[in-house]
Amino acid sequence: MGKKGMTNVDFFGLAFGSMIGIGWVISVPQWISSAGSLGAIIALLVTMTIVIPIGYVYAELTSSLKLAGGEFTYTAQSLGKTAGFLCGWFLILGYLIILPWVAISVPILFAYVFPFLNQIPLYTIIGETVYLPHILLSLAMIVGMTYINYKGAKLSARFQNTATFVMLFTFIAFLVGGFFFGDAQNATPLMQTNSEDSWVTGIVLAVASILFFMNGFDTISKTIDEADQGINYKNLGKVTLSTIIVGGGLYIIIVAASSFLMPAEQMGSMGSLPLFML
């Protein structure tokens, strides 16, 4: 009996969920305040132009080599163990940079909806107060995600598929609110400038932030050993590229809808996490 593993839909859900997540709720206001509504869309298109060729390389290597481990495995196989060792450490450092931001952003998002979480202050860092409920929520999220990943990629894919459907429902409600109940006047200025920097600077700053949100496609190459025995690996390469295109397109729609909700000046204060104080 053949191995029953992850399908193309599972891999897409895993990669798409990793790319979109919920961090955009915090970051989109910062993109718009930095570059303007149209500038943020241009920044997304620029980022997609940068990332798609990289995704194409991943797609080719994933479908041809059929090796799990992603860039670590590809580097070790082509350049040797030393290069693979260095690549592995750079990957660890990259994830260590992202993880604290994720642990911070999720409680802040919940606190927007449930303000009672902003109580029992513990300490202040970089002008921001850290509350006990925020830490407990972050720890619970870390323990939960660790358990899901410990149980294997198949369970992770099921979780991501469910989370993706929930996110799509949330997106629909968000987009309806933005386009039908927002005001097109709020989308101005289309290109953000100030007395010292040009609109190009704002777009570059937005691109630097958006790049962090366009890398979920690499989860496919890391978990390919969980693939169903009858899977078509060429289609798996197409899934890798489609994740980037669909994810980038969705971000563009989100930016357009968000820009209708409130002026960019008011949005700027909503995305003031330390990572984006550029």
C-alpha positions, 0 to 999 in steps of 0.5 A: 500500500502506497504512502499516504502523505501530503498532496499539492493542496496540502503543500499550497496550504502550508506555504500560503499560510506561512507566507500570509499569516496574520503579521500583515495586520500590523505591517500593512499600515507601516507600508502605506505610511512609508510609501503611500497607498500606490507606493505600497502596491508598487513596492509589492510588485517590485518585491514579487519581481525579486522573489519570483526568480528565486522561487523559480530556482526553488521550484526547479530544485524541488521537482528535480532533486526531490530532497527535503531540507530546502536550501540547506540540502541544496547547498550541501549537495552542490557545494559541500558540507562546509558550505551547507554548515554555513548555510544552516547557521545563516538560516538559524540566525534568520529565523531567530530574527523573525521569531521574536517579532511573531511572538510580539505581534500576535498578542498585540493583534489580540490586544486590539480586539481584547483591550483587557489584555493590556494589564499587569505591566511587567517592564518597559523596553524601547518605550513599549510596555510588556504585559503579563497576558501578552507573554502568557499568550506568546508562550502558549502560541510557541508551545502549540506550534512546537507541538504541531511541528513535532508531530510532523509536517502532515499535521502542520499542513492540516493546521495550515489548511484550516487556518488558511480557510479561516484567514480567507473568510477574514480577508473577505470580511476585511475587503468588504469593509475596506472597499464598501465602507471605506473612503477613497479619499483616505488613499491619498497621498498615493505616493508618500514623500517628505521634505528630506526623502523622495517617494523612492525612499518610501518604496525602498523602505516598504520593500525591505519590510515586505521581503520578510513576508514573501518567503513562505514558499520555501516550506515546500522544499523543506518538507518534500519528504512528506509528499504522497507517493503518487504526487507529481513533482513537476506540479509541486514546482508549479505550486511553489511559484503559484504561492508567490503569485497568489500571496503577492496578489492578495497582499496588493488587494489588502493594501488597496482595501486598507488604504480606504479605511483611514488616512496613512498618517493615522495608519502609521501609529498602528504598525510601530513594532521594533522590527519596522522602525527603520 
